[in-house]
């Protein structure tokens, strides 16, 4: 496929070559001898680009990005001569599109239903049957196309129709077409129109129109968009791509440094009341129920279950009379429990299984025990 540079070079040669505009036909009414075009009409070059920020073909926004072409058309309006009537070249105009001469109440005029762009009317003046004209004719056309029927020439519509043919012929996808530089050649019809006035004894102030049609070449340069890509319109159907599932997030990964069974969350310290585990209840303040809590490491095995029990059991084994005390004595039991529990914890930390301080003295041989 040709590159855009070579296409531009070829279009420049064609635009500068003489005789590019081809005379197609003429339509002259009663008083018009001929409408002449004496200037060279070059080919028109138009650029179309995709201005959409989206990379998907369905979101394309094709626009004409080149300035409005202007054709400088020069020629002559030539009227017929009669012995018993007077004619003169009155006006000239350039029109683009389909035009024809039809009868009118005041003579003959131009049917402009099919025209889509026209230059201003040039007044020729004087009373001569042959007058020159020189008109700068802008070629006005839309810079975009939204589909549907449109009257006249539209460069964007031309590109869209070429793309549909490209896809229907199996040459590729819309994305393939929109990524590639290309040039399309077509023509538009230019009408050089002139009016002649006619006056006679029987007919006065009549105007008769004539026109010369010329097919002007048009080169539409489409500048490919490299960012265009094919879009998956449906997922899961045949011939489409299924996007892979996203990878697990941080919450799915095991904590750093933990493997196998250690990947389970660590066991929270169990609450204790009177030596009984309460794994299903939250820890409550010690002041709420008089519980005794000791901040010790989590020790597995039977030793951890019996750290507090011996102190409480010894207190319960004392004679009943010794436990008949006032409120101050009862508060001493709590102090004893706390003290013995603390000693048991210290003994567990330093390898001792029993407390060596604060225990009752053994009775000495031969000496009766002391009374209480």
HUFEN-V783437 format. One line per field, one symbol per residue. ss: DSSP state (~ for helix, > for strand, _ for the rest). burial: I if it has 16 or more other ideal C-beta (glycine too) atoms within 10 Angstrom, else O. Layout:
# HUFEN-V783437
ss = ???
burial = ???
This chain:
# HUFEN-V783437
ss = ___~~~~~~~~~~~~~_____>>>>>>>___>>>>>>______>>>>>>>_____>~~~__>>>_____>>>>>>>>>>_____>>>>>>>>>>>>>>>>>>>>__>>>>>>>>>>>>___>>______>>>>>>>>>________________~~~~~~~~~~~~~~_____~~~~~___>>>>>>>>>>>>>>>>>>>_____>>>>>>>>>>>>>>>>>>_____>____________________~~~_______~~~~_______>>>__>>>_______~~~~____________~~~~___~~~~~~~~~___~~~___~~~~~~~~~~~~~~~~~~~~~~~_______________________
burial = OOOIOOIIOOIOOOOOOOOIIOOOOIIIIOIIIIIIIOOOIIIIIIIIIIOIOOIIIOOIOIIIOOOOIOIOIOIIIIIIOOOOIOIIIIIIIIIIIIIOIOOOOOIIIIOIOOIIIIIOOIOIOOOOIOIOIOIOIIIOIIOOIOOOOOOIIIIIIIIIOOIOOIOOOOOOIIIIIIIIIIIIOIIIIIIIIIIIIIOOOOOOOIIIIIIIIIIIIIIIIIOIIOOIOOOOOOOOOOOOOOOOOOOOOOOOOOOOOOOOOOOOOOOOOOIIIOIOOOOOOOOOOOOOOOOIIOOIOOOOOOOIOOIIOIIIOOOOOOOOOOOOOOOOOOOOOOOOIIOIIOIIIOOIOOOOOOIOOOOOOOOOOOOOOOOO
